[in-house]
């Protein structure tokens, strides 16, 4: 197992012994976030619609897996109930599950629109709602939503995706406003293009295709999942204790122009 019996990272971030839920955990940024949190002593429920999520429970101690569709209300209820039943509390929610779509506006179907909204927005709303109930009673908790630079800039051929991520940014701000009095923070990470296998269902050259967007970022490259996990980790830790309601760009300078 990796990171199961020792915690090699001691950064004073107040995470050792905390309990987290990470959605979209089976691969990419989700899997990198699970690793980042686990080596700092966080106990986790890893959730994903892919059966590969069970590999995380096999790989790490103090990680349980839930194979579920985040857009289904019962999935959010089950995730929070399982985390609390198994670990006794819930301190962190990372809403990472999401889907992308590149289509011209006139080619985007109602089904396309509804699918992205259900996963990217409805799923995050449901999990945040259920987690907030526990965090409110604890008077402690933090929620991080994983958005996109599309939260703040429009993307050609990205009407449904951009709209869903913009909605996620607004949801984050409302959670922060309602949570402030209860010591519940909420922030959004807005990455640029990340080299993952997110497009494997659509393209055989997913990673190569994503790397081709390097020139769109002033840093001249795309992000790696571990880099975004670092930002998520900062935002769930005590080191960011006075940050809430923020949209934190991790986009290699894409939105700086």
Secondary structure, DSSP 8 states (H G I E B T S, - for coil): --SSS------S-S-TT-EEEEES-SSHHHHHHHHHHHTTT-EEEEEESSGGGHHHHHHSTTEEEEE--TTSHHHHHHHHHHHHHHHS---EEEE-------B-GGG--HHHHHHHIIIIIIHHHHHHHHHHHHHHHHT-EEEEEE--GGGTS--TTBHHHHHHHHHHHHHHHHHHHHHGGGTEEEEEEEE--EESSTTTTT-TTHHHHHHTTGGGSTTSS-EEHHHHHHHHHHHHSGGGTT--S-EEEESTTGGG-
